């Protein structure tokens, strides 16, 4: 109770100076924390009274300014020529804002010093440190500013990357187009004569898949020169090893009226761009075939050339039939004249001659000697014709009931069988 009375008396008493009053209060037994709290209360009351006085002054100035403005408005409504012009209105003064005492910004002071008697007091304690205000940082705003800066530069960076990339793509396109144009021009320049060559493209469906197809225009080719012109095309378009070239004989200029065809009774007439019929092709190739075979085979056939591993070329022909029994019987009956009939088309006449007649021109009229033997290759029965020395001149075999192959080497026969089996497996 005595302590509270001392504090009230200290607060009510006018304080002369901060240090002297503190010393006096401590001498009477008051604690340091109590003195500091009392001093803060006093300063706050003084600051509030000053602010109230300044606000009163500002209100009075505002009232005066309002009155003067009202008088000016009245003077404008009732102009007085003799009256001097009213003074310009004054702006409202900006009130000074006194900052709060530093001690207010600090945390509440705890009464850490116990009440001491004067006899025990040896001096003033160290003053309580006043913490300095910590500046408020705004990391979030800084990060936002950075992000905005990156977003502003992003379109420019993209443009710097896309522009050269687009130029490079255009250069590649133009360069590729130029190369293709040069290649196309070169291929067209290489095609000459009556042949039309198309690389890696199937002109018409084939019995087996060739590596290359070629249209061969047979217009105005004499029958005596037909086979020689055929081998000329073979040599011009020779393929790489183990490749197959298919030649499609065409008749591109024969125009026959439908009425003339009906009344003429002529067979094997080919209109513009049509493939030569098998009978017409065999006739121009000087191949004589029995009628029972001609009646049973179809116009779907394949004339090709196979390139051996040694680089030599082997011709072959594949025929199709819809009457297996009749075709098989016809082939057996044709074996008597088959070696002489196929010698020109399959180009084995020189290998069939004997040494003693090879130099005479009359040897071409001699019957080719040899005999047929049976053999089996890749589960297919074949008939091989060999000369007296045992050399193979040609062979034939039924691939299936609808296809017959005639060629001059076993390697060509094996390659054709492999392609047919591959086609069957894919289907």
C-alpha positions, 0 to 999 in steps of 0.5 A: 500500500505504501508503494502504491501511494508513493507511485501516485504521489510521484505521478501527480507531482510535476517532474522537473527533469528525467534524471533528477526525478528518477533519482528522487523516486529511487531514493524513496524506494520506488522501482526503476520499472515503475518510474519508467512506466510513470514517465511514459504515461506522462509523456503520452498525456503531454503528446495527446494534449499537444495533438488536441491543441493542433487539431483545434487550430486546424479546425479554426483555420478550416472554419475561417477558410470556409467562411471566406469561401462562402463570402467569395461565393456571395460576392460572385452572386452579387458583384461589387465593383468597388470591393477589392478582389477576395484573397485566394483560398488557403490550402488546409495546412498539413498537420505535423505528425509527431512520432511516438517515443522510441520507448513505445516501440519496444516491448513492455518492460518487465520489472526486473529490478526489485525494490531496494533501500537507499542504503543498498543502492550503489548507483543507477542500473544500466539503462534498458536497451531500446531496440531499433526498428527493423526495416520491413522487407518485401521479398514477395514483391521482388520475386513478382518483379523478377517473374514479370521481367522474365515474362516480358523477355520470353517472347523475344527469346522465342522469336530469336530461336524460332526465326533461325530454325524456320530459315534452316527448315526452308533451306532443307526443303529447297535443297531436297526439292532441288536434289529430287528435281535433278534426280528426276531429270537424270532418270528421264534422260536415261530412258531412251528408245521405245522402252519406258522404265519405272523404278521401284513402282509396280505398273501392273500386278505381277505373278511374283513381285519383281524388283523392277518393271519396264514397259516395252513398246513393240511397235514396228519391230520385225518378227525376225528382230523381236528376240534380239530387241528383247535382249537389247532391252535386257542388257540396257536395264540389267539389275544387280545380283539376285534382282528380277526385272520384268518386261511388259510387251506393249503394242501402243499404236495398233488402232483397230475399229470394233466393227473391223475386229468383228468382221475380220476374224483376226485374233490376237489384236491388241489395242493401244497400250495393251499388253501383248496376248500370250499367243501373239507374243509366242508367235513374234518370238518364233515359239511354236506351241501345241494347240492343246496348250494354247487353248488351256493357258491364259493371257496372264503371263510374266516375262522376266530376267534374273541376275545371277550372283556371277553377274550373268542374266537368265531369262524366264517366263511364267504361264498361267492356266485354268486347266491343269490336266490338259496343260500337263498333258500338252507339255509332255507331248511338246517335249519332242520339239520344245528344245528347238522351239525355245532355243531362241527365246531362252538364248541357249542355242550356242551352248547346245551346238557340238564343237564340230558344227559350231563354225558352220552356218548350217548347224543352226538348222540341226535338231538340238540333241539331249534328253529330259530327266526328272528332278525335285527342287524345293519340293517341286517336281521339275523336268530338266533338259540336258545336252549329251555332255550333261549341261543343263539347257532349260527346265520347266515345272508346275509351281502349282496347279495354276502356274508353270515356269520355264527357265534355264538355271536352277538358281532362277527357279529357286529364287522364284519359288522363294518369292512365291512362298513369301507372297503366300505367307504374307497373304 
